[in-house]
Amino acid sequence: MQKELELAILPEKMEDLVHIKMEAAKKAGLSPKRILGVRIRKRSIDARGKQVLYRVRVLLFIDEPEPNSTFEVSYPMVSDVSPVIIIGAGPAGLFAALQCIENHLKPIVIERGKDVKERRRDLALLNKEGIVNEDSNYCFGEGGAGTYSDGKLYTRSNKRGDIEKVLQIFVAHGATEDILVDARPHIGTNKLPHIIERMRQTILEHGGEICFNSRVVDIVVEQQQVRGVALATGEEVRADKVILATGHSARDIFELFQKKQWEVEAKAFALGVRIEHPQSVVDRVQYHCDVRSEFLPPAYYSLVEQVEGRGVFSFCMCPGGIIAPCATGQGEVVVNGWSPSKRNNPYANSGTVVQINLEDVPGSRQDAFAMLRFQQAVERKAFELGGGALVAPAQRMVDFVEGRISTDLPVNSYKPGLSSADLKEVLPGFVHSALKGALPLFGQKMKGYYTNEAVLVGVESRTSSPIRIPRDKDTLQHPQIVGLYPCGEGAGYAGGIVSAAIDGINCANACIGC
Ligand SMILES: Cc1cc2nc3c(=O)[nH]c(=O)nc-3n(C[C@H](O)[C@H](O)[C@H](O)COP(=O)(O)OP(=O)(O)OC[C@H]3O[C@@H](n4cnc5c(N)ncnc54)[C@H](O)[C@@H]3O)c2cc1C
């Protein structure tokens, strides 16, 4: 017999499985001897009360042994079957490639950037010298924006597909099983590159191909049927199916669509700043204590407010994290955040952004590129105000709200450096005003959040794609081109690692008509 129960466990007892079994037996009214297995199904922190607790959902195996629960996909050899070209080796592209193999199709993944190891050198140049390689940066290269991301693996949407399968594939390639049970699963920047390398091995071992340093500059179409792609080197790769998974920063791909007069449309997105607090401030507020217990992870927050009729919300919160320079082109400043698996940096950051709708940007209903140009203008302004070399404009939180330039800035995690500025000069007026209204309200919800110890760093502008590439909702193909599958975040069908991976799986399934 099996039975599911919810338990409240003290943080210091969370690793003690005997204790958990005894608690489960007590709650179920059973002798512990009858419980032959306890499996943790879900685990979350409940910090609402004075005593912080773990809420744990367990499955008990009563008078029966716990069965093995290993996840297995058997990948066939596909070296000699029909090819599918996948442009982009981000989460959408890699999961599409694995699903193609499962579907007996041969994936040929074409990636403009370098493999994870080579890519690391370009990230060092970005951080130390402020030099941007336009093919190899935090967004471009093996694993896409997902590799040196924070690796939080939750998605707001349950409807898109099989989240469990995505998590299991990560575990099969080296992620810890914790991600299967944590309410807020997280891998961490230090672990993701190894997982991505192992995914590459699976693809290669089963007959798929991966080409790095290969920027696609054209999609070859004959009589409205896709036939392949052309690379910057002049080479052509042929296939009748192409999954386009190039991410939200591949502006040259959007321009290619414009040149070819293929349909694209402007899309709403969100824009704002990254906010960094000392982690100790967030711990103190969230865990109601002076110093965080060693049994609790660095604390998290999630905040949302309606101000002047628009949503302002925290996004991609990274406890124990670092603010990273995520520009993909020259003359722009873009920030995002990551954290290592232990989340052991002394800072906590989150994107804090304002919803930008089509009606906010004049002309965006007629001009598919209006939202992108709006995004780009803000990124360029941030570069100018920062003063070059990816130095980012920044302002302390209370100074921002009260309209003062900060006389100094706190010690912070952003390696290229911050320069004190009036962020009003960077942010569009309605974004500035909505943020200004929201921050004190966030402070009322989370006492201690609204403080001049926190710094706002401009700009968080790549929250999702400002353009959508349309596709038929059943076949997932572009309405004008048979065999072209717009996929993932860049095409406007995902926002984050898990949803991009799910969309990759869906596009690979669409390639076999299911
Ligand atoms: C610093 C940072 C932290 C993040 N943290 C999180 C997080 O914790 N959780 C989360 O869910 N999301 C996070 N994200 C967002 C997440 O990484 C993206 O949502 C996700 O990677 C999108 O997947 P994708 O495959 O659609 O596109 P991408 O990951 O953007 O991949 C697109 C790929 O296409 C390649 N490409 C582009 N143009 C071409 C071309 N012309 N030819 C060949 N290849 C091309 C690019 O080089 C890239 O590798 C973070 C992002 C960043 C930058």
The ligand as an SDF file (V2000), in Angstrom:
LIG
                    3D

 53 58  0  0  0  0  0  0  0  0999 V2000
   22.7480   35.4310  -16.9510 C   0  0  0  0  0  0  0  0  0  0  0  0
   21.4380   34.7460  -17.2370 C   0  0  0  0  0  0  0  0  0  0  0  0
   20.7580   34.0970  -16.2100 C   0  0  0  0  0  0  0  0  0  0  0  0
   19.5640   33.4210  -16.4760 C   0  0  0  0  0  0  0  0  0  0  0  0
   18.9780   32.7000  -15.4550 N   0  0  0  0  0  0  0  0  0  0  0  0
   17.9040   31.9330  -15.7400 C   0  0  0  0  0  0  0  0  0  0  0  0
   17.3520   31.0750  -14.7460 C   0  0  0  0  0  0  0  0  0  0  0  0
   17.8380   30.9920  -13.6210 O   0  0  0  0  0  0  0  0  0  0  0  0
   16.2620   30.3270  -15.0670 N   0  0  0  0  0  0  0  0  0  0  0  0
   15.6910   30.3830  -16.3170 C   0  0  0  0  0  0  0  0  0  0  0  0
   14.7080   29.6800  -16.5510 O   0  0  0  0  0  0  0  0  0  0  0  0
   16.1920   31.1860  -17.2670 N   0  0  0  0  0  0  0  0  0  0  0  0
   17.2980   31.9400  -17.0170 C   0  0  0  0  0  0  0  0  0  0  0  0
   17.8240   32.7240  -18.0030 N   0  0  0  0  0  0  0  0  0  0  0  0
   17.1410   32.7620  -19.3090 C   0  0  0  0  0  0  0  0  0  0  0  0
   17.4030   31.4710  -20.0850 C   0  0  0  0  0  0  0  0  0  0  0  0
   18.7720   31.2530  -20.1680 O   0  0  0  0  0  0  0  0  0  0  0  0
   16.7480   31.5790  -21.4540 C   0  0  0  0  0  0  0  0  0  0  0  0
   15.3740   31.7570  -21.2510 O   0  0  0  0  0  0  0  0  0  0  0  0
   16.9500   30.3180  -22.2740 C   0  0  0  0  0  0  0  0  0  0  0  0
   18.3150   30.0400  -22.4260 O   0  0  0  0  0  0  0  0  0  0  0  0
   16.2940   30.4620  -23.6630 C   0  0  0  0  0  0  0  0  0  0  0  0
   16.5620   29.3020  -24.3960 O   0  0  0  0  0  0  0  0  0  0  0  0
   16.5890   29.2660  -25.9870 P   0  0  0  0  0  0  0  0  0  0  0  0
   17.1750   27.9570  -26.3430 O   0  0  0  0  0  0  0  0  0  0  0  0
   15.2470   29.6170  -26.5170 O   0  0  0  0  0  0  0  0  0  0  0  0
   17.5710   30.4290  -26.4530 O   0  0  0  0  0  0  0  0  0  0  0  0
   19.0710   30.7180  -26.0690 P   0  0  0  0  0  0  0  0  0  0  0  0
   19.4520   30.0830  -24.8100 O   0  0  0  0  0  0  0  0  0  0  0  0
   19.2180   32.1900  -26.1940 O   0  0  0  0  0  0  0  0  0  0  0  0
   19.9210   29.9930  -27.2070 O   0  0  0  0  0  0  0  0  0  0  0  0
   19.9890   30.4510  -28.5190 C   0  0  0  0  0  0  0  0  0  0  0  0
   21.2470   29.9190  -29.1650 C   0  0  0  0  0  0  0  0  0  0  0  0
   21.2050   30.2340  -30.5630 O   0  0  0  0  0  0  0  0  0  0  0  0
   22.5020   30.6230  -30.9950 C   0  0  0  0  0  0  0  0  0  0  0  0
   22.3730   31.4550  -32.1900 N   0  0  0  0  0  0  0  0  0  0  0  0
   21.8350   32.6980  -32.2830 C   0  0  0  0  0  0  0  0  0  0  0  0
   21.9000   33.1470  -33.5540 N   0  0  0  0  0  0  0  0  0  0  0  0
   22.4740   32.1650  -34.2770 C   0  0  0  0  0  0  0  0  0  0  0  0
   22.8280   32.0550  -35.6480 C   0  0  0  0  0  0  0  0  0  0  0  0
   22.5780   33.0340  -36.5220 N   0  0  0  0  0  0  0  0  0  0  0  0
   23.4530   30.9210  -36.0560 N   0  0  0  0  0  0  0  0  0  0  0  0
   23.7270   29.9060  -35.1790 C   0  0  0  0  0  0  0  0  0  0  0  0
   23.4170   29.9780  -33.8660 N   0  0  0  0  0  0  0  0  0  0  0  0
   22.7840   31.0810  -33.4230 C   0  0  0  0  0  0  0  0  0  0  0  0
   23.0550   31.3780  -29.8090 C   0  0  0  0  0  0  0  0  0  0  0  0
   24.4710   31.4210  -29.8570 O   0  0  0  0  0  0  0  0  0  0  0  0
   22.5270   30.5680  -28.6380 C   0  0  0  0  0  0  0  0  0  0  0  0
   23.4320   29.5730  -28.2320 O   0  0  0  0  0  0  0  0  0  0  0  0
   19.0210   33.4280  -17.7810 C   0  0  0  0  0  0  0  0  0  0  0  0
   19.6860   34.0920  -18.8220 C   0  0  0  0  0  0  0  0  0  0  0  0
   20.8820   34.7370  -18.5590 C   0  0  0  0  0  0  0  0  0  0  0  0
   21.5930   35.4400  -19.6850 C   0  0  0  0  0  0  0  0  0  0  0  0
  1  2  1  0
  2  3  1  0
  2 52  2  0
  3  4  2  0
  4  5  1  0
  4 50  1  0
  5  6  2  0
  6  7  1  0
  6 13  1  0
  7  8  2  0
  7  9  1  0
  9 10  1  0
 10 11  2  0
 10 12  1  0
 12 13  2  0
 13 14  1  0
 14 15  1  0
 14 50  1  0
 15 16  1  0
 16 17  1  0
 16 18  1  0
 18 19  1  0
 18 20  1  0
 20 21  1  0
 20 22  1  0
 22 23  1  0
 23 24  1  0
 24 25  2  0
 24 26  1  0
 24 27  1  0
 27 28  1  0
 28 29  2  0
 28 30  1  0
 28 31  1  0
 31 32  1  0
 32 33  1  0
 33 34  1  0
 33 48  1  0
 34 35  1  0
 35 36  1  0
 35 46  1  0
 36 37  1  0
 36 45  1  0
 37 38  2  0
 38 39  1  0
 39 40  1  0
 39 45  2  0
 40 41  1  0
 40 42  2  0
 42 43  1  0
 43 44  2  0
 44 45  1  0
 46 47  1  0
 46 48  1  0
 48 49  1  0
 50 51  2  0
 51 52  1  0
 52 53  1  0
M  END
$$$$
